Amino acid sequence: MNQDEVFNKIVTILSKYSKADIAAENITMETSILDDLKINSARLVDIILDFEDEFEIEVDDDDADAVATVSDGVKLIMAKL
Amino acid sequence: MAQNKMTLSWREKSVLRVQNWIGWLSFPIWGSAVIAVMRWQFGYRVDNLAEVRKRYEQIVESATGPVLLCVNHLTKFDSVILNWSLASLWSYFSDFEKFSWNMPERTRYRGHPLYHPLCYLGQCFPIERGGSRDSVKKSMDKVKYLLGKGHIVTLFPEGRRSETGRIDTEGYSYGAGRLINQLENCTAVCVYLRGHNQKGSSSHPPRGARFQVKLDAFQPTSVHKGLRASRDIAAQVIEKMNQMETAYFAACGQ
């Protein structure tokens, strides 16, 4: 799976949880999950668990803590695939 | 059980130890003053105080590992009323580890001429809601350090004051679950604290409030690992608190 495919799947997952008035096509690698998408830290855990299911990976607490932007999520997943 | 590397420096540990020591040494003065204000200025009372204290004593004595108080959150006085309810002045002075630490948001008291010193003496260290991951991790490390040293810590598992006046079973934080998941044999003491005339959340309980305090201890475990375990355990704690709330309102005929 390449980076673009990972990015697109992440955007689909994030769109389910985002409380911000931001369209999926406006989400970029630099988008902050907590600030720009107005997702709280508990839902961020749910998102990372969705990453685990979608990409069949395991993410530990410290790795999860490092995810702040879409780019962080993409890098994390690419490293574990 | 997940283990995370703790990043607390010797200096940070010393700061907590000194705070604990100063709080204990001056406790007869400020502890008496706070209780006097609550009882005689605000007219607060706690139902079945002796029974609540006996139950707390039993739980603490029988715990084989860290003890984490998981409390519902309706007013900014919750932790003060909680500590008043759980043990007598003498009991705290003779064993100050029973006086629970608490983590108010920094902006709630910083610089306030009364709350700031009282929070320091009353075993509070600040957290920054929505702060950086590093600051959140640092706060978690402080909690783990204190629990590891036999201190008791209060957490509000909902993550904030309830907006509806009822336990938030949807938008709660997973912080309590994560902490319990990282500690061995951690006893979660779920506490349901509510003034009889407390309708929803507010800054202070109304004058003359009578509080009911119920305690229920258990050791949450999960068949899952990592984040999934944290979520599972957080859900168990919230569910327990929700059951206590349901029982409270059932007893009130509501």
Interface residues (C-beta under 8 A of the other chain):
Chain A: L34 N40 S41 A42 V45 D46 I48 L49 E52 E58 V59 D60 D61 D62 A64 D65 A66 A68
Chain B: A2 N4 K5 G130 R133 V136 K137 G159 G171 Y172 S173 Y174 R178 Q182 G226 L227 R228 S230 R231 A234
